[in-house]
């Protein structure tokens, strides 16, 4: 929600949230790869990440939509700050990102959890 609603505070929360998400993903990836195998990491990330990563990007686009339109207005490239089309586009981005996050959450709770349990129960599970 911070990504989507960050646009109402000139995109600052959107920027910090996208930056921190990317940074944390990179740190977790680096630490996990040193301790375990890349195929295990991908098995745990890809099923829900296919939906979650685009959802984060789309939510970020929604969060930057309003500040972008304000800057365009202040630069004299638009006659009105927000048009109905701008609001419609913002709401479309927000709705798509919410739907994708819900799908990713369901996959993470049901599919990814089963993959993790299978990895823990296997003889080579989380060993190198």
N, C-alpha and C positions, 0 to 999 in steps of 0.2 A: 504494500500500500504506500510505503514511503516513496517508491519510485513513481507511482502514478500521481500521487498528491503533491509531490515535490515541486511541481510546476507552479503551484500557487505561492511559493516562496522563491520565485525566480530560478528554480531548478537546482538550488544548492543542495537540498536533501537528496535529490535524484542523482546528482553527480557524486556525492560522498557515498551513497549506497552502492552505485554501480562500481565505483573504485574499490570499496571495501569488499564487495562480493568477488570481484576479479582477483584482488590481492589474496584473499583467504583461500579461494579455489587454487591459486598457484602455490601457496604455501602448503596446503594439504596435499596437493599432487606431489610436490617435491619430497615431502616427508614420507608419504606413503610409498612412493617409488623406491626410496632408499631402504625402507623396511620390508616391503613386500614386492610382489610382481605387478607389472603393468597390466597384464591380462585380468588379474583380480580387480584392480582398480577400475578398469573399463567395464567389467561385468557389473560392478556395483554402481557406477555412475551413468552409463549409457542408457539403460532402460528408461529412467525418468528424466535424465539430462536432455534427451532428445526433445522433450516438451518444455522442460524448465528453463534451459538456456535461451531459447527463442522467446519464452514468456518474459524473462528478465529484460531482454533487449527491447521487446515491444513495449513493456511497461516503462522503460527508460525513454523511449520515443514519445510516449504519452506525457511523461513528466517534463520533457523539454518542449512540448508543443506550445504551451501557453507562453513561456518566456520568449520562444522564438517568434511568435506572432507579435508580441509586445515590442521586441527589438525591431522587427520589420515595420511596425507602425511608427515607432520613434525615428526610424531612418527615412521615413517618408515614402516607403515602398507600398504602403497600404493606406486606404482612407479610413478604415475602421479598425479598432483593436482586434476584436474577435467577431468573426462572421458565424452564421449558423453552420456553414460548412466546416469551419475550424472546430467548433464545438462537437459537431457530428464525428469528425475525424478523431478528436481526442477521446470521445466516448467509445468509438469503435476500437481504438487501440487498447483502452482500458478493459473493455469487455473481452476482447480476444486474449489478453494477457491473463485475466482472471480465469477464463476457461482453461487455458493451457496449464496454469498453476494447479488447478483442481485435478486435471488429468494426471499431471506429474506427481501430485501428492498421492493419488490413488495407486499409481504404478509403484511408487516408492514404498507404500505401506503393504502392498500385496505381492508384487513381483520381486522387487529388489530385496525385500525382507526374506523371501523364500530362497533367493540366490545366496544371500549371506548365511542363512541357516544351513544350506547344503554345503557351502564352503567350510563352515565350522565343523560339520559332521563328517566331512570327508577326511581320509587319512592324511592327505597332503594339505588340506584346508588352507591355512594362512601361512604355511611354511614356504620358505624360498626354494 
